[in-house]
Amino acid sequence: MRDEARILLMRKLRAILGFAILAFAYVCACAQPAAAQSCALCYTTASAAGAVAIRALHIGILAVLIPALVLFVSILTMLFRRASAEPA
C-alpha cells in the first residue's frame, strides 16, 4: 500500500510541476508585448543617470531575484526528496 501511495504522490507532483511549467511558459509568452511598456519617467531617469547607475540597477535586480530563486528551488528539492524518501 505504501508503494502505491508513493507512486500516486509522485504522479501528482509531476502533474503539478508540469502544470506549473506550462503556466510559466504561457505567462512568459503572453507578457512579451507588455515588456515594451515601461514608465517613461523611469526610463529617462535611468538613461540620464549613466552607465554606473544602470549597472547598479541591474545588480539590484539580481540581488532581489537570486534569493527568491534559491528559495523556490530549495523548497522544490525538499518536496521531491520527501516524496521519494523511504517511509519510516
N, C-alpha and C positions, 0 to 999 in steps of 0.2 A: 504494500500500500504506500509505503514511504517513497519508493521509486516512482510510482505513478504520480504522486503528488509533486515530486521534484520535477518530473518531466512536464507536468501541466504548468507548474510555476515558470519553468524556463521558456515554455511556449508563450506564456502570457508576457513575460519580459521581452522576448524577441518581437512579439507583436507590438508592444508599446514602443519599443525602440524603433521599429520600422515605421510606425505611425509618426513618431517624433521627427525622424529623418525626412519623411515625406512632407510633413508640415513645415519644417525648416526650409526645405527646398522651395516649397510653394511661396512662403513668405519672402524669401530672397528673390524669387522670380518676379513677384508682384511689386516689390519695393524698388525695382530697378528704375522706373520712371521718376519715382519720388526722390531719388538721390540727387537730382539736379536742383531740387527746390530747397535752397538754403536761405537763411536770413541775410539780406543784403547788408545790414549793419555789421553782422558778424564777419561776413566776407571782406568788407572794406577795412574793418579794424584789423583783421588777421593779415591781410595783404600789406597794409601800411606799417605793420609792426616790424617787418623784416624777417630775414631767414632764421635768426636766432629764436625769435618768439614763435615762429611756425614750428621749428624743431622742438621747442619746449612743449608746445601744444600736442604734437604727435607723441612725445614721451609721456605726457599726462594721460592721453587716451590709452596708451599701452599699460600705464600704471593702474588704470581702472579696469581694463579688460582682462589682464593676465590673472589676477587673483580670483575673479569670477569664473574664468575657465578652469582654473586649477580646482576650485571648489566643486564645480559641476562634474568634472572628470573623476575626482576622488569619490564623490557620492555614488556615481555610476559604477565605479570599480568595486566599492564596498557592497553594493547591491548584487552585482554579479557573483562576487566571491561568496556572499552569504547564501545565495540561491544554489550555488554549486557545491557548497560545503556538505560534509557528511553529517547526518542528523545525530544528535547526542543520545 
